[in-house]
Amino acid sequence: MNISQLETLLTISKTLSFRKAGELLNLTQPAVSAQIKSLEDEFRVTLVDRNHPVTLTDRGKVFLEHAERMLTIVEELKQKLSDLEHVPQGHIILGTTTSIAIQILPRVLSYFQNQFPLIKTSIQSMVSTQVMASVENGTIDIGIGYLNEKHPQVETSVLYYDTFELVVSPKHPLAKLPHITIDMLKDVPLILLSPDTLGRRFSDRVFLKHHMQPNIAMELSSSEEVKRMAELNLGAAIVSKLSIASEVRNGTLKMIPVTELEVAHPVGVITKSGRYKNSAMRQFLNDLKGMPEDQFIGSE
């Protein structure tokens, strides 16, 4: 058995085709068949049902589980050996919310990539509640998000604190008021984040605590969409304070303090407990954790 055979079986499981697997692996179809046949002969089992579409047998599925673990160990070994060169390098997949990706990461990544050009980064944008889960299941290497929920399988470190604020168009009736309470929003059309976001969950808890049924005009998946609708004066919105710095400064939105929303929410970096961190991840985490808070919140 060799690594190439395991990679071939894995590719077949994804493509359900000997021909497509060969194209992806730059092998002829007979070479793909020969590798699978060699595995089957060695273990004296049938791993692949060759009818159309091609599928793995029950034994093939069990074999694949172990093959995937072995391939993961091989990749980890390659990375550890590469790290011996003591030059931070590698690929990092970051996961965060749209607003953080727009407001925070451009400055952080610009500095980081200038200092360490051999480190490549990819960003996956997702709702806040998915960041923690994506770190846990290994979809992303590092998450940056709200730390209000505790998970035993992850390690976290606070970078800065954010709040959720009420914003309105300068033309909105509430724009004239210096300060309001949550009860004053009872009949006001609200533009809120979707229910699967932390900001919305926080807002819902505040509404429930004060026995208020909000007048929801719209539910949108990102702060950027919420802000645009509020700028069009289609309702009052509750969004991250960090995400509205530019609009407030330019006068397209006005922030109205609401007593009940004045709660600080920690935002930080998230990694999986016990996971091996390559040199790229270690360097990125060290630099990120070493940045002063005003590097994040004093950007506008």
N, C-alpha and C positions, 0 to 999 in steps of 0.2 A: 504494500500500500504506500502511496506517496501523496504529497500535497496536491499535485495536479489532478489526481483522480478525485479527491474530495471537492476541489473547486469545480470540477466538471459535474459531479452529482448535484452540487448546490445550484449551478446554473441551469441544469435540466429541470430542477424542482421549480425554478422561477419562470422559465420559458415554456415548459411542457412540450419541448421539441428538441430532438437531437440536432436537426439542421440549424435552428436558431442558436442553440448552445454553441455549436461549432463556430458560427459566425462571430459570436461575442468573444470566444476564446481563441480565435484564429486557428482553429483546427478543422480538419476535414471531418465529414460525418462518420466515415469508417473509423477515424482515430478516436472520436467521441465514443462510438459503440465499443471499441476495443478497450478503452479505459474502464467503462462500466462493466463490461464482461470480465475483465481482470479482477475487479473488486468482488463481483459475484462469485467467481471461482474461488477466490481466496477465502471468503467467508461462507461459501457453500449455501448461499441464499439468493433469491431473486429480489433485486432491489427496485427494478423499474418494470412497470407494465407497459410493453411497447405498443399496445393498441393506440388508436387515435381518439382523443388526445392522449399523449404520453402522460402517465401518472406514476407516482411512487407507490410501491406496495406498502403494506403495514410495516414490514421489516425495513423497507426503504426509509420510511418516515422516522423510525427509531434510529436507524443508522445516521440519518441526516442531522438529528438533534446532536449527536456526539460529534459529527463532522464539523458542524458550525462552531462548537466549543473549541475543537482543535484548531480550526482556522483562526479563531479569535486569539488563542494563545500564541499562534505563529506571528500574527500581526503585532501583538504586544511585545514579543521577543524582538522583532525587527525594530520597533520603536525604541526599546530600551538600548539596543546595540547602537542605534543612531545617536541616542542621547550621550553616549560615551565621548562623542566629539566635543562636548561642552559648548556647542553653539546652539542657542535657542532656535529651533526650527520645527516645522510641522504644520498641521492644519487644525484649526479650532472651529467648531460649529457653535455659534452663540444663539441662544433663544431669548427673546424678550418681547415686550409689547410694542405696538406701532409707535406710540408716543415716545417711549424711551429710545427706540431705534432712531427716531428723527431728532430728538432733543439732545441726547447724551452721547450715543455711540460715535457719531462723526468726529467729534473732538478727541475722544479717547482713542479711536482707531487710527486717526491721522497721526497722532503722536507716536503710537505704538509701532505702526508700520514704518515710520521714518527711522525709528531706533532699531527695529528688528525686521529687516526686509525679507528674511527667509521664512517668517511666520505668516501663513495665509489664514484669513478668517472668512467665514460665511455666516450670514445672519438669517435666522428664521423668525419671522414675525408671528406672534400668536397672542391670544387673550391671556390676561394675567394668571388666571387659574390653571392654564395649561403648562406654564413655565416649569413649575415644580414637578409635575407629572412627567414632563419630557426629560428632565434631568434624571429622574428615577428610572425610567425605562431605557435610558441610553440614547434616545433620539438626538439629543444635543449634549455637548461636552460641558458647557457653562451656561447657566441661566442668570439673567438679571431681572429681578422683579420684586414684587411686594412680599414681605416676609411675615404677614399676619398669621399664616397657618404653619403649624409645626409638623414636620415629617421626620420620622426616625432614620430614614434611609439617606438623608441629605445633610450636608454641612453648609452653614450660611454665615455671612459676615455683612453687617450693615454698612452701606456706603453713604446714605443720606436719608433725610425724612421728607415726605411729601404730604400734602393734604388734598382733599377734594373740595372744590369750591363751586359756588353758584355764579354763573356768568350769563349776561344778557347783552343783546344789542343795545347801543346807546339810544335807540328809538323805543325800547321796551318801557312800559310804565314803571317797572321796578328800578330802572336805571337812575331815577331821581332820588332814591332812598339811600341813606348812608349805611344802613344796617337793618336786617330783618330777622325774624324767627321762623322756624320751620312751619309753624301754623299758618303763616301768611302765604304759604305756597299751596294751600289746600285746593284752590280753584284755578291755579295758574297752569297752563299747558307746559308740560315738562319734556325735555329731550334728554333721554337717559341712555347710558351704555346698556348693552344686552345683558340678560340675567346671568350669563356665564363669566362675567368679569368681576374682579374684586371690588371695583368702584361701585358697581350696581348693587352688589351684596351689602356693601357698607350703607349705601343710601336706603336700601330696603329695610335694614335693621333700624335705622333712624326713624323711618316712617312708621314702622311697627311699634317701636317704643313709644311714640307719641300718638298712637292710635289714629294715624292719618292715612287715608286712601288717596294716593297721588293721582293727579290727572295726567296720565302718560300720553303724550302726543306722538312720540316716536321712540323707537328703540334701535340703536345703531351699534355696530360691532367695534368701532374704534373711536378714540378721542378726536381724531382728525375729522371724521364725518360729523360727530356731534358739534364740534366747533363751527363747521361750515353752516349747518342748519341754524345754529344760534345767531350767527352773523347775519343771516337772512331774516332774522326776527320772527322765526317760526315757533319760538318758545324759549323758556329759560332752560339752561343746561347745567348739569353737575358733572364736572370733569376734573382731572388732575391739575393742580396749580402749576406744576412744572410745564405742562403742555400748553398753557395759555399765555406764557410770558410775552411772546412776540405780539399776539393779538391785543393784549392789554396795553402794551407799550405803544402800539400803533393806533390805538383807539377804536379798533373794530369790535372789541368786546369790552364790557365793563364788569369787574368782579364786585359782587355784593356780599359782604360778610354775613354769614348765617351762624348764629351761636352754636346750634346743635351739630354743625359740620366741622367744628374746630377740633379735630382729632388728628394727631400726627401718625402717619403710617410709615414704618421703616421700609426702605427699598435697599436691596442688597444683592450680593453675588451668591449663587447657589451651585454647589457641586455634589456629586454622588459620593456618599461615604465609602471609604475603602477602595475607590477606583484608582488605578494607576494614572498619575498625571505626567504626561510627557513634558519635555523641556519648554515647549511652546505654552502649554497650559500653566506651568509653574511661573514662567516669566510674566504672562498676562495677569495672572491672579495677584502676584506680588506687586506689580505696577498699579493695578486697579485698586487694591486695598490700601496702597500707600498714598493715593490721591486725597487731598483735603476736600472736605465737603463742599466748599465754595467752587471747586472745579466742576461740580455737577449742577448746583442750584444757582450759581452766579454767572451762567453762560450768556444770558440775554442782556 
